[in-house]
Amino acid sequence: MSDTESSSSSPGDKFVEQVFSSYQDLYDEIETGERMEHDLMPRLVRHLFLDALGFSPSDYEQEDDWNDVRFYDDERNPVIVVEGKKRDVDAEEGIDQAFRYASSTTYVRYLIATNVDKMLVYRRCDESEADETDTVSARN
């Protein structure tokens, strides 16, 4: 896997570990097979969130040709923000967008930016334990 950022999660927080484990499996599959660029984000969403984490198709919606994906809780509050970038764009460019979106709601718990080759996962937290703060405090 190329440039995957790992995250230190709080005790009992298995979400980040599951995301990275499933991401590694998907990345290995992508690198050994022939896959079209336009197919990557839908496959990433399906593999990580539907198959590995147990979300259902009604739990998310995508915008802008799969560049922006939001996952919702049972009350339809956005809890996970995924900012997808093309493979030739640095995944870090999606973090600012994810933070801006998260600042508009108190429900977002995880902010994710990926270009498939690199994935950044932030967990929303108190400012005192944050790695990054931009109207929202989060830990990488």
TIMI-2910 file (N, C-alpha, C, CB; in pm, 1 decimal, decimal comma, always signed):
<rs>
+----------+----------+----------+----------+----------+----------+----------+----------+----------+----------+----------+----------+------+
!      n_x !      n_y !      n_z !     ca_x !     ca_y !     ca_z !      c_x !      c_y !      c_z !     cb_x !     cb_y !     cb_z ! resn !
+----------+----------+----------+----------+----------+----------+----------+----------+----------+----------+----------+----------+------+
!    +84,9 !   -117,4 !     +0,0 !     +0,0 !     +0,0 !     +0,0 !    +88,6 !   +122,5 !     +0,0 !    -96,1 !     +0,5 !   +121,2 !  Met !
!    +46,2 !   +223,5 !    -67,5 !   +125,8 !   +343,7 !    -85,9 !    +78,1 !   +456,2 !     +3,5 !   +122,2 !   +387,5 !   -230,3 !  Ser !
!   +163,7 !   +505,3 !    +92,2 !   +136,3 !   +624,6 !   +172,9 !     +9,1 !   +619,6 !   +255,5 !   +129,9 !   +741,8 !    +84,9 !  Asp !
!    -28,0 !   +508,0 !   +309,3 !   -146,7 !   +505,0 !   +392,6 !   -113,3 !   +561,6 !   +528,0 !   -202,3 !   +362,7 !   +405,2 !  Thr !
!   -194,9 !   +652,0 !   +574,8 !   -177,5 !   +711,2 !   +705,8 !   -251,3 !   +623,5 !   +805,6 !   -229,3 !   +858,7 !   +709,6 !  Glu !
!   -186,7 !   +584,3 !   +912,7 !   -256,5 !   +510,0 !  +1015,4 !   -304,1 !   +607,1 !  +1121,6 !   -166,3 !   +400,5 !  +1076,3 !  Ser !
!   -391,4 !   +560,1 !  +1203,5 !   -447,2 !   +647,0 !  +1304,7 !   -441,7 !   +578,4 !  +1439,5 !   -590,6 !   +686,4 !  +1269,7 !  Ser !
!   -415,3 !   +655,1 !  +1540,9 !   -423,9 !   +599,6 !  +1674,8 !   -563,5 !   +627,8 !  +1725,2 !   -315,0 !   +659,1 !  +1770,2 !  Ser !
!   -637,8 !   +524,4 !  +1751,4 !   -774,6 !   +543,4 !  +1795,2 !   -783,0 !   +528,4 !  +1945,5 !   -868,2 !   +444,7 !  +1726,0 !  Ser !
!   -888,0 !   +581,6 !  +2000,1 !   -908,5 !   +571,9 !  +2143,5 !   -941,6 !   +427,4 !  +2178,4 !  -1021,1 !   +668,1 !  +2190,7 !  Ser !
!   -918,1 !   +388,1 !  +2302,2 !   -950,7 !   +251,5 !  +2343,1 !  -1095,9 !   +218,9 !  +2311,2 !   -923,8 !   +232,3 !  +2493,0 !  Pro !
!  -1118,4 !   +102,2 !  +2255,5 !  -1254,0 !    +60,4 !  +2222,8 !  -1304,0 !   +113,6 !  +2090,6 !  -1346,2 !   +102,7 !  +2329,9 !  Gly !
!  -1230,7 !   +200,3 !  +2024,0 !  -1275,1 !   +256,8 !  +1897,5 !  -1219,1 !   +171,5 !  +1784,3 !  -1230,5 !   +405,5 !  +1883,1 !  Asp !
!  -1297,9 !    +78,2 !  +1735,2 !  -1252,1 !    -15,8 !  +1632,3 !  -1278,9 !    +34,7 !  +1490,7 !  -1319,4 !   -150,2 !  +1651,7 !  Lys !
!  -1352,6 !   +142,7 !  +1477,3 !  -1389,2 !   +192,6 !  +1344,6 !  -1266,6 !   +217,5 !  +1257,6 !  -1470,2 !   +320,8 !  +1357,2 !  Phe !
!  -1170,5 !   +291,2 !  +1309,6 !  -1052,4 !   +327,5 !  +1230,5 !   -973,5 !   +202,7 !  +1193,7 !   -962,7 !   +426,6 !  +1307,9 !  Val !
!   -959,1 !   +111,1 !  +1287,0 !   -888,0 !    -13,3 !  +1257,6 !   -957,5 !    -91,8 !  +1147,6 !   -876,3 !    -99,1 !  +1383,4 !  Glu !
!  -1090,8 !    -99,7 !  +1151,9 !  -1165,3 !   -170,6 !  +1049,1 !  -1151,3 !   -103,4 !   +913,4 !  -1311,7 !   -179,9 !  +1087,4 !  Gln !
!  -1155,1 !    +28,6 !   +912,3 !  -1140,5 !   +101,4 !   +786,2 !  -1005,5 !    +69,3 !   +722,3 !  -1154,5 !   +254,1 !   +809,2 !  Val !
!   -898,1 !    +77,3 !   +800,4 !   -766,2 !    +53,8 !   +742,7 !   -743,3 !    -91,2 !   +704,0 !   -660,4 !    +96,8 !   +839,1 !  Phe !
!   -795,7 !   -183,8 !   +778,2 !   -781,5 !   -324,5 !   +742,9 !   -854,0 !   -354,4 !   +611,1 !   -836,2 !   -414,1 !   +855,9 !  Ser !
!   -975,8 !   -305,9 !   +598,8 !  -1052,0 !   -326,1 !   +476,5 !   -991,8 !   -249,9 !   +359,4 !  -1195,8 !   -283,9 !   +497,1 !  Ser !
!   -940,7 !   -131,1 !   +387,6 !   -874,8 !    -51,5 !   +284,2 !   -753,7 !   -126,3 !   +229,3 !   -832,4 !    +86,0 !   +340,0 !  Tyr !
!   -676,0 !   -187,7 !   +316,1 !   -559,5 !   -264,9 !   +272,0 !   -603,0 !   -379,0 !   +180,0 !   -481,9 !   -320,6 !   +393,7 !  Gln !
!   -709,3 !   -449,3 !   +217,0 !   -759,7 !   -558,2 !   +132,6 !   -801,3 !   -506,1 !     -4,0 !   -878,1 !   -628,5 !   +200,3 !  Asp !
!   -874,1 !   -396,2 !     -7,0 !   -918,2 !   -339,0 !   -134,3 !   -799,3 !   -290,6 !   -215,7 !  -1016,3 !   -223,4 !   -110,5 !  Leu !
!   -705,5 !   -224,6 !   -150,8 !   -589,8 !   -172,4 !   -222,7 !   -509,9 !   -285,3 !   -286,3 !   -500,6 !    -91,1 !   -128,7 !  Tyr !
!   -492,3 !   -395,6 !   -213,7 !   -422,1 !   -511,7 !   -269,7 !   -494,1 !   -563,8 !   -392,9 !   -409,6 !   -623,3 !   -164,8 !  Asp !
!   -625,9 !   -567,6 !   -388,5 !   -705,3 !   -613,6 !   -501,4 !   -691,2 !   -519,7 !   -621,0 !   -851,9 !   -625,8 !   -461,2 !  Glu !
!   -692,9 !   -388,8 !   -595,4 !   -679,8 !   -290,1 !   -702,8 !   -543,7 !   -302,5 !   -770,6 !   -699,1 !   -147,4 !   -647,9 !  Ile !
!   -438,8 !   -317,4 !   -692,3 !   -304,0 !   -323,1 !   -746,8 !   -276,1 !   -450,2 !   -826,3 !   -204,6 !   -311,1 !   -635,9 !  Glu !
!   -347,9 !   -558,2 !   -797,1 !   -322,8 !   -683,3 !   -868,6 !   -417,7 !   -703,2 !   -985,2 !   -334,1 !   -800,2 !   -774,1 !  Thr !
!   -517,6 !   -620,2 !  -1000,1 !   -614,0 !   -635,8 !  -1108,4 !   -620,7 !   -513,3 !  -1195,5 !   -750,3 !   -666,3 !  -1053,5 !  Gly !
!   -690,9 !   -525,9 !  -1306,1 !   -709,8 !   -411,9 !  -1395,2 !   -841,9 !   -345,1 !  -1358,6 !   -708,2 !   -455,8 !  -1545,9 !  Glu !
!   -833,9 !   -224,6 !  -1311,8 !   -953,0 !   -151,3 !  -1268,7 !   -954,1 !    -13,5 !  -1333,0 !   -958,0 !   -139,2 !  -1114,3 !  Arg !
!  -1071,6 !    +26,7 !  -1373,9 !  -1087,4 !   +158,8 !  -1432,7 !  -1092,2 !   +262,9 !  -1321,4 !  -1215,2 !   +165,7 !  -1520,4 !  Met !
!  -1041,4 !   +381,4 !  -1349,2 !  -1038,9 !   +491,5 !  -1252,9 !  -1179,0 !   +525,2 !  -1200,5 !   -976,4 !   +615,2 !  -1316,9 !  Glu !
!  -1277,1 !   +532,2 !  -1290,3 !  -1412,2 !   +572,0 !  -1248,8 !  -1478,1 !   +468,8 !  -1157,2 !  -1499,4 !   +594,2 !  -1371,1 !  His !
!  -1424,3 !   +351,2 !  -1150,6 !  -1479,7 !   +242,5 !  -1070,6 !  -1428,6 !   +243,6 !   -926,7 !  -1447,1 !   +109,9 !  -1135,0 !  Asp !
!  -1323,3 !   +318,2 !   -897,9 !  -1255,5 !   +306,3 !   -769,3 !  -1335,9 !   +357,6 !   -650,1 !  -1126,7 !   +379,1 !   -775,5 !  Leu !
!  -1392,0 !   +475,9 !   -655,9 !  -1466,3 !   +527,3 !   -539,6 !  -1590,9 !   +443,8 !   -509,7 !  -1506,6 !   +673,0 !   -563,2 !  Met !
!  -1670,9 !   +406,0 !   -607,8 !  -1785,2 !   +320,2 !   -574,7 !  -1740,5 !   +187,9 !   -511,8 !  -1868,4 !   +292,5 !   -700,3 !  Pro !
!  -1631,1 !   +131,9 !   -561,5 !  -1581,6 !     +6,5 !   -504,0 !  -1527,6 !    +28,6 !   -363,5 !  -1472,6 !    -54,2 !   -593,1 !  Arg !
!  -1460,0 !   +140,3 !   -341,5 !  -1408,9 !   +172,0 !   -208,8 !  -1524,4 !   +182,8 !   -109,2 !  -1327,6 !   +303,2 !   -211,8 !  Leu !
!  -1627,8 !   +256,4 !   -146,3 !  -1744,5 !   +272,8 !    -59,7 !  -1810,3 !   +137,9 !    -33,7 !  -1845,7 !   +370,6 !   -122,5 !  Val !
!  -1833,0 !    +61,8 !   -138,2 !  -1899,3 !    -67,6 !   -121,7 !  -1816,1 !   -161,9 !    -34,2 !  -1924,9 !   -131,9 !   -258,9 !  Arg !
!  -1686,9 !   -170,4 !    -62,0 !  -1601,1 !   -263,1 !    +10,3 !  -1582,5 !   -222,1 !   +156,1 !  -1466,3 !   -272,9 !    -58,0 !  His !
!  -1548,6 !    -97,2 !   +178,9 !  -1520,9 !    -51,8 !   +315,1 !  -1645,9 !    -39,9 !   +400,9 !  -1450,8 !    +80,7 !   +311,1 !  Leu !
!  -1743,3 !    +30,5 !   +350,5 !  -1855,8 !    +67,5 !   +434,4 !  -1970,2 !    -32,7 !   +429,8 !  -1905,7 !   +201,7 !   +394,1 !  Phe !
!  -2001,5 !    -84,1 !   +313,7 !  -2111,7 !   -179,3 !   +305,9 !  -2067,0 !   -318,4 !   +350,1 !  -2167,6 !   -184,6 !   +163,3 !  Leu !
!  -1961,4 !   -369,6 !   +288,3 !  -1917,4 !   -505,5 !   +318,7 !  -1847,5 !   -516,3 !   +454,0 !  -1825,0 !   -554,5 !   +210,3 !  Asp !
!  -1748,4 !   -432,6 !   +479,9 !  -1666,6 !   -446,2 !   +600,8 !  -1732,0 !   -387,9 !   +725,1 !  -1533,8 !   -380,1 !   +579,6 !  Ala !
!  -1795,0 !   -273,2 !   +713,4 !  -1848,9 !   -205,7 !   +831,2 !  -1998,9 !   -223,8 !   +849,0 !  -1817,8 !    -60,1 !   +823,8 !  Leu !
!  -2065,1 !   -284,6 !   +751,9 !  -2205,4 !   -319,3 !   +768,5 !  -2307,1 !   -210,6 !   +742,4 !  -2225,0 !   -366,5 !   +901,5 !  Gly !
!  -2269,3 !   -102,9 !   +677,5 !  -2367,4 !     -2,1 !   +639,9 !  -2455,3 !    -59,0 !   +529,2 !  -2298,2 !   +130,0 !   +594,2 !  Phe !
!  -2573,6 !     -3,6 !   +512,5 !  -2660,3 !    -45,5 !   +402,5 !  -2660,5 !    +64,7 !   +296,8 !  -2805,8 !    -75,6 !   +452,8 !  Ser !
!  -2701,5 !    +30,6 !   +174,3 !  -2704,1 !   +133,1 !    +68,2 !  -2789,9 !   +254,5 !   +103,2 !  -2754,9 !    +72,2 !    -60,3 !  Pro !
!  -2889,4 !   +238,0 !   +187,4 !  -2973,7 !   +353,1 !   +224,5 !  -2907,1 !   +443,3 !   +328,5 !  -3107,7 !   +304,2 !   +278,4 !  Ser !
!  -2791,3 !   +402,0 !   +381,0 !  -2720,6 !   +480,3 !   +482,6 !  -2630,4 !   +588,2 !   +423,7 !  -2638,5 !   +388,7 !   +568,8 !  Asp !
!  -2614,7 !   +593,0 !   +292,9 !  -2524,7 !   +692,1 !   +235,1 !  -2580,2 !   +750,5 !   +106,9 !  -2389,1 !   +630,9 !   +208,8 !  Tyr !
!  -2521,4 !   +861,4 !    +68,0 !  -2548,5 !   +919,6 !    -63,1 !  -2420,7 !   +983,7 !   -113,8 !  -2664,9 !  +1023,8 !    -56,6 !  Glu !
!  -2406,5 !   +981,1 !   -243,4 !  -2287,7 !  +1039,1 !   -303,8 !  -2326,0 !  +1161,4 !   -385,0 !  -2215,1 !   +936,1 !   -391,8 !  Gln !
!  -2228,7 !  +1248,7 !   -399,6 !  -2246,6 !  +1370,5 !   -478,4 !  -2131,6 !  +1381,8 !   -576,7 !  -2254,4 !  +1496,7 !   -387,1 !  Glu !
!  -2147,4 !  +1460,1 !   -676,4 !  -2038,3 !  +1495,3 !   -768,3 !  -1961,0 !  +1374,5 !   -819,3 !  -1942,9 !  +1589,6 !   -700,3 !  Asp !
!  -2030,1 !  +1283,1 !   -883,7 !  -1962,8 !  +1166,1 !   -941,8 !  -1876,5 !  +1091,4 !   -841,0 !  -1877,2 !  +1208,7 !  -1058,8 !  Asp !
!  -1928,6 !  +1067,9 !   -722,5 !  -1861,8 !   +990,4 !   -618,1 !  -1748,3 !  +1063,7 !   -549,7 !  -1809,7 !   +864,1 !   -675,6 !  Trp !
!  -1730,2 !  +1192,2 !   -574,7 !  -1622,8 !  +1264,4 !   -506,5 !  -1656,6 !  +1291,8 !   -361,1 !  -1593,8 !  +1395,1 !   -577,6 !  Asn !
!  -1782,0 !  +1307,7 !   -331,1 !  -1826,3 !  +1337,3 !   -195,2 !  -1927,9 !  +1232,3 !   -153,5 !  -1886,9 !  +1480,6 !   -185,2 !  Asp !
!  -1901,3 !  +1164,2 !    -43,5 !  -1992,7 !  +1062,3 !     +7,0 !  -2021,0 !  +1092,7 !   +152,8 !  -1933,7 !   +918,5 !    -10,3 !  Val !
!  -2148,2 !  +1085,3 !   +191,3 !  -2189,5 !  +1109,5 !   +328,8 !  -2261,9 !   +986,0 !   +380,8 !  -2280,0 !  +1235,5 !   +338,9 !  Arg !
!  -2227,3 !   +943,2 !   +500,9 !  -2295,9 !   +832,7 !   +566,7 !  -2378,1 !   +889,6 !   +680,8 !  -2195,1 !   +725,2 !   +618,1 !  Phe !
!  -2499,2 !   +833,4 !   +698,1 !  -2595,8 !   +887,7 !   +792,0 !  -2631,5 !   +788,7 !   +902,3 !  -2720,4 !   +929,5 !   +718,7 !  Tyr !
!  -2667,8 !   +842,5 !  +1017,8 !  -2717,5 !   +758,3 !  +1126,3 !  -2866,6 !   +732,2 !  +1103,2 !  -2693,0 !   +825,5 !  +1266,0 !  Asp !
!  -2931,0 !   +667,8 !  +1198,5 !  -3072,1 !   +631,7 !  +1183,7 !  -3164,6 !   +752,4 !  +1172,0 !  -3115,0 !   +547,7 !  +1300,2 !  Asp !
!  -3121,5 !   +867,5 !  +1224,6 !  -3201,6 !   +989,5 !  +1214,6 !  -3163,5 !  +1073,2 !  +1092,7 !  -3185,9 !  +1072,7 !  +1341,0 !  Glu !
!  -3082,3 !  +1017,9 !  +1004,5 !  -3035,3 !  +1083,0 !   +880,7 !  -2944,5 !  +1202,5 !   +908,6 !  -3154,5 !  +1128,5 !   +797,0 !  Arg !
!  -2869,2 !  +1196,2 !  +1017,6 !  -2766,9 !  +1296,3 !  +1044,9 !  -2635,8 !  +1245,4 !   +985,2 !  -2752,9 !  +1324,4 !  +1199,5 !  Asn !
!  -2560,7 !  +1331,0 !   +916,9 !  -2434,0 !  +1285,8 !   +858,9 !  -2331,6 !  +1255,7 !   +968,6 !  -2378,3 !  +1392,0 !   +761,8 !  Pro !
!  -2277,3 !  +1133,2 !   +969,3 !  -2182,3 !  +1094,1 !  +1072,8 !  -2043,0 !  +1065,2 !  +1017,2 !  -2233,7 !   +972,6 !  +1145,8 !  Val !
!  -2034,8 !  +1038,4 !   +887,6 !  -1905,8 !  +1014,3 !   +822,4 !  -1902,7 !  +1093,8 !   +692,5 !  -1882,6 !   +861,0 !   +795,5 !  Ile !
!  -1795,1 !  +1168,6 !   +673,0 !  -1775,2 !  +1246,4 !   +551,5 !  -1655,8 !  +1186,8 !   +477,6 !  -1752,8 !  +1398,8 !   +583,5 !  Val !
!  -1676,1 !  +1148,8 !   +352,3 !  -1567,3 !  +1096,9 !   +269,9 !  -1547,7 !  +1191,9 !   +153,0 !  -1597,0 !   +951,3 !   +220,2 !  Val !
!  -1429,7 !  +1249,6 !   +143,0 !  -1395,3 !  +1336,9 !    +30,5 !  -1301,7 !  +1258,1 !    -60,4 !  -1328,4 !  +1472,3 !    +79,1 !  Glu !
!  -1348,6 !  +1223,8 !   -177,4 !  -1269,5 !  +1147,1 !   -272,6 !  -1203,4 !  +1237,1 !   -374,7 !  -1355,9 !  +1044,4 !   -342,6 !  Gly !
!  -1079,2 !  +1207,7 !   -402,5 !  -1002,6 !  +1280,8 !   -503,5 !   -955,2 !  +1183,3 !   -610,3 !   -881,8 !  +1355,3 !   -439,4 !  Lys !
!   -924,6 !  +1235,3 !   -727,8 !   -866,3 !  +1151,3 !   -832,4 !   -729,0 !  +1104,4 !   -787,8 !   -857,0 !  +1227,9 !   -967,2 !  Lys !
!   -681,6 !   +996,5 !   -845,9 !   -554,3 !   +937,6 !   -803,5 !   -436,8 !  +1032,0 !   -822,8 !   -528,9 !   +810,0 !   -879,3 !  Arg !
!   -445,4 !  +1125,3 !   -915,3 !   -333,0 !  +1216,8 !   -937,7 !   -342,9 !  +1344,3 !   -852,7 !   -325,7 !  +1254,3 !  -1085,1 !  Asp !
!   -440,3 !  +1349,9 !   -760,9 !   -457,0 !  +1463,7 !   -671,0 !   -423,7 !  +1416,6 !   -529,9 !   -602,9 !  +1522,6 !   -678,7 !  Val !
!   -347,9 !  +1495,8 !   -456,3 !   -310,3 !  +1459,5 !   -319,7 !   -434,9 !  +1449,1 !   -232,4 !   -211,4 !  +1562,9 !   -260,7 !  Asp !
!   -446,2 !  +1340,0 !   -159,2 !   -562,0 !  +1318,5 !    -71,8 !   -577,3 !  +1429,2 !    +30,9 !   -550,1 !  +1184,9 !     -1,1 !  Ala !
!   -466,7 !  +1491,1 !    +69,4 !   -473,2 !  +1597,3 !   +170,2 !   -557,9 !  +1715,7 !   +124,1 !   -333,0 !  +1645,3 !   +204,5 !  Glu !
!   -574,1 !  +1732,1 !     -5,9 !   -658,5 !  +1840,3 !    -56,5 !   -804,5 !  +1821,9 !    -15,5 !   -648,0 !  +1848,6 !   -208,4 !  Glu !
!   -844,7 !  +1700,8 !    +17,7 !   -981,5 !  +1675,2 !    +59,7 !  -1007,9 !  +1702,4 !   +205,9 !  -1016,5 !  +1535,7 !    +30,2 !  Gly !
!   -902,7 !  +1711,4 !   +286,6 !   -921,6 !  +1732,8 !   +429,9 !   -988,3 !  +1866,9 !   +459,5 !   -788,0 !  +1724,8 !   +501,8 !  Ile !
!   -944,7 !  +1974,1 !   +394,1 !  -1007,6 !  +2104,8 !   +417,3 !  -1156,9 !  +2099,4 !   +387,5 !   -940,6 !  +2213,0 !   +331,0 !  Asp !
!  -1194,1 !  +2033,0 !   +277,9 !  -1335,2 !  +2021,9 !   +243,0 !  -1411,5 !  +1942,8 !   +349,4 !  -1351,1 !  +1955,3 !   +105,6 !  Gln !
!  -1352,3 !  +1834,6 !   +397,0 !  -1417,6 !  +1752,8 !   +499,6 !  -1436,5 !  +1833,6 !   +628,5 !  -1334,8 !  +1624,9 !   +527,9 !  Ala !
!  -1334,8 !  +1908,8 !   +667,9 !  -1345,8 !  +1991,3 !   +788,1 !  -1452,7 !  +2098,7 !   +770,7 !  -1210,6 !  +2056,0 !   +821,2 !  Phe !
!  -1459,6 !  +2160,9 !   +652,9 !  -1562,7 !  +2263,0 !   +630,0 !  -1702,3 !  +2202,9 !   +642,8 !  -1545,4 !  +2327,3 !   +490,9 !  Arg !
!  -1721,4 !  +2086,1 !   +583,0 !  -1852,5 !  +2022,8 !   +591,2 !  -1884,2 !  +1986,0 !   +736,2 !  -1858,1 !  +1897,4 !   +501,1 !  Tyr !
!  -1789,0 !  +1928,7 !   +806,7 !  -1810,7 !  +1887,1 !   +945,8 !  -1842,4 !  +2005,6 !  +1035,9 !  -1688,0 !  +1813,7 !   +998,8 !  Ala !
!  -1789,6 !  +2123,4 !  +1001,9 !  -1814,8 !  +2240,6 !  +1085,6 !  -1959,9 !  +2286,4 !  +1076,3 !  -1722,0 !  +2354,5 !  +1045,8 !  Ser !
!  -2033,4 !  +2240,2 !   +975,7 !  -2172,4 !  +2281,1 !   +960,1 !  -2269,0 !  +2192,3 !  +1037,7 !  -2209,5 !  +2280,6 !   +814,2 !  Ser !
!  -2218,2 !  +2089,2 !  +1103,0 !  -2302,5 !  +1999,4 !  +1179,9 !  -2224,7 !  +1941,4 !  +1297,4 !  -2357,0 !  +1887,3 !  +1090,9 !  Thr !
!  -2293,1 !  +1916,2 !  +1404,3 !  -2226,7 !  +1857,4 !  +1521,2 !  -2227,7 !  +1705,2 !  +1516,8 !  -2293,7 !  +1905,2 !  +1649,3 !  Thr !
!  -2288,4 !  +1647,1 !  +1416,3 !  -2304,4 !  +1501,9 !  +1410,7 !  -2186,7 !  +1427,6 !  +1348,5 !  -2427,2 !  +1469,2 !  +1334,7 !  Tyr !
!  -2111,9 !  +1492,3 !  +1261,6 !  -2003,2 !  +1423,5 !  +1191,7 !  -1900,5 !  +1374,5 !  +1292,6 !  -1936,6 !  +1516,6 !  +1087,3 !  Val !
!  -1874,2 !  +1243,8 !  +1288,2 !  -1778,5 !  +1184,0 !  +1381,4 !  -1645,6 !  +1151,9 !  +1314,3 !  -1836,9 !  +1057,8 !  +1442,1 !  Arg !
!  -1648,5 !  +1114,4 !  +1186,5 !  -1526,0 !  +1079,3 !  +1114,5 !  -1516,8 !  +1159,7 !   +985,2 !  -1521,4 !   +927,4 !  +1084,3 !  Tyr !
!  -1396,4 !  +1207,7 !   +956,6 !  -1367,7 !  +1280,3 !   +833,7 !  -1263,0 !  +1198,8 !   +759,3 !  -1318,3 !  +1428,2 !   +862,1 !  Leu !
!  -1289,9 !  +1167,8 !   +633,5 !  -1200,4 !  +1083,9 !   +554,8 !  -1172,3 !  +1153,3 !   +422,2 !  -1261,3 !   +942,5 !   +531,8 !  Ile !
!  -1045,5 !  +1154,6 !   +383,3 !  -1007,0 !  +1203,2 !   +251,0 !   -922,3 !  +1094,1 !   +187,1 !   -928,7 !  +1340,7 !   +258,9 !  Ala !
!   -949,0 !  +1065,8 !    +60,7 !   -873,1 !   +961,1 !     -7,0 !   -862,8 !   +988,6 !   -156,5 !   -937,6 !   +824,7 !    +16,9 !  Thr !
!   -752,0 !   +945,4 !   -212,5 !   -737,4 !   +941,9 !   -358,1 !   -716,4 !   +796,3 !   -399,3 !   -617,8 !  +1033,0 !   -406,6 !  Asn !
!   -755,6 !   +705,3 !   -316,5 !   -743,4 !   +560,3 !   -323,6 !   -601,9 !   +515,3 !   -288,7 !   -781,8 !   +510,5 !   -462,8 !  Val !
!   -498,5 !   +585,2 !   -334,7 !   -361,6 !   +547,0 !   -301,1 !   -323,4 !   +590,5 !   -159,9 !   -264,5 !   +606,9 !   -401,6 !  Asp !
!   -392,9 !   +688,5 !   -107,2 !   -365,6 !   +739,3 !    +26,7 !   -498,5 !   +767,8 !    +93,3 !   -275,7 !   +867,1 !    +22,9 !  Lys !
!   -510,5 !   +730,4 !   +219,0 !   -633,2 !   +755,9 !   +292,1 !   -599,2 !   +821,9 !   +425,4 !   -713,0 !   +624,7 !   +313,8 !  Met !
!   -665,9 !   +932,4 !   +452,3 !   -650,7 !  +1004,2 !   +578,8 !   -782,4 !   +993,2 !   +654,6 !   -610,7 !  +1154,7 !   +555,6 !  Leu !
!   -776,5 !   +949,7 !   +778,0 !   -896,1 !   +934,5 !   +859,5 !   -878,3 !  +1016,8 !   +986,5 !   -923,4 !   +784,3 !   +893,0 !  Val !
!   -975,5 !  +1102,5 !  +1012,7 !   -975,2 !  +1182,9 !  +1133,9 !  -1098,3 !  +1148,2 !  +1214,9 !   -970,9 !  +1334,6 !  +1101,2 !  Tyr !
!  -1081,5 !  +1140,0 !  +1344,8 !  -1191,5 !  +1119,1 !  +1438,3 !  -1217,1 !  +1250,5 !  +1509,7 !  -1159,9 !  +1004,5 !  +1540,1 !  Arg !
!  -1340,2 !  +1295,2 !  +1507,5 !  -1374,8 !  +1418,7 !  +1577,0 !  -1350,6 !  +1399,3 !  +1726,6 !  -1522,9 !  +1459,3 !  +1549,2 !  Arg !
!  -1295,2 !  +1499,7 !  +1790,9 !  -1261,8 !  +1488,5 !  +1932,9 !  -1265,0 !  +1625,8 !  +1997,9 !  -1123,4 !  +1423,3 !  +1951,9 !  Cys !
!  -1238,7 !  +1628,3 !  +2126,8 !  -1226,3 !  +1754,7 !  +2198,7 !  -1098,9 !  +1825,4 !  +2154,4 !  -1226,0 !  +1731,7 !  +2352,2 !  Asp !
!  -1100,4 !  +1956,1 !  +2162,3 !   -984,9 !  +2035,7 !  +2121,1 !   -858,2 !  +1996,9 !  +2197,2 !  -1013,8 !  +2183,4 !  +2141,5 !  Glu !
!   -871,1 !  +1954,8 !  +2321,3 !   -754,6 !  +1920,3 !  +2403,2 !   -678,6 !  +1798,3 !  +2352,6 !   -797,9 !  +1896,1 !  +2544,6 !  Ser !
!   -742,1 !  +1710,5 !  +2275,9 !   -673,6 !  +1592,8 !  +2223,5 !   -657,1 !  +1596,2 !  +2070,8 !   -749,3 !  +1468,3 !  +2263,5 !  Glu !
!   -681,3 !  +1710,5 !  +2009,5 !   -681,6 !  +1721,8 !  +1863,7 !   -542,2 !  +1730,3 !  +1803,2 !   -760,4 !  +1842,3 !  +1822,7 !  Ala !
!   -528,3 !  +1669,4 !  +1685,5 !   -409,3 !  +1685,8 !  +1602,2 !   -427,1 !  +1806,5 !  +1511,5 !   -382,0 !  +1558,4 !  +1518,5 !  Asp !
!   -551,9 !  +1833,5 !  +1476,8 !   -581,6 !  +1941,1 !  +1382,9 !   -712,2 !  +2007,3 !  +1424,1 !   -589,9 !  +1887,8 !  +1236,9 !  Glu !
!   -716,3 !  +2138,2 !  +1412,4 !   -838,1 !  +2211,5 !  +1443,6 !   -861,5 !  +2314,2 !  +1334,7 !   -829,5 !  +2279,2 !  +1583,3 !  Thr !
!   -979,5 !  +2310,8 !  +1277,4 !  -1020,2 !  +2405,0 !  +1175,4 !  -1171,8 !  +2417,4 !  +1186,9 !   -975,0 !  +2358,9 !  +1030,8 !  Asp !
!  -1218,7 !  +2486,4 !  +1285,5 !  -1357,2 !  +2498,0 !  +1329,8 !  -1410,5 !  +2366,1 !  +1386,6 !  -1444,9 !  +2543,7 !  +1214,2 !  Thr !
!  -1340,5 !  +2255,8 !  +1359,2 !  -1371,0 !  +2124,5 !  +1415,0 !  -1239,9 !  +2069,4 !  +1466,3 !  -1437,9 !  +2028,0 !  +1309,0 !  Val !
!  -1241,3 !  +2008,1 !  +1581,1 !  -1120,2 !  +1946,3 !  +1633,8 !  -1123,0 !  +1797,9 !  +1599,3 !  -1107,9 !  +1968,0 !  +1788,2 !  Ser !
!  -1010,5 !  +1746,5 !  +1550,6 !  -1005,8 !  +1606,3 !  +1509,2 !   -867,7 !  +1549,9 !  +1533,0 !  -1044,7 !  +1591,2 !  +1361,6 !  Ala !
!   -863,8 !  +1419,5 !  +1548,6 !   -741,0 !  +1347,2 !  +1572,6 !   -715,5 !  +1253,6 !  +1456,5 !   -747,0 !  +1270,2 !  +1705,3 !  Arg !
!   -595,1 !  +1257,1 !  +1403,3 !   -555,1 !  +1172,4 !  +1291,6 !   -508,5 !  +1039,6 !  +1344,3 !   -445,1 !  +1238,8 !  +1207,5 !  Asn !
+----------+----------+----------+----------+----------+----------+----------+----------+----------+----------+----------+----------+------+
</rs>
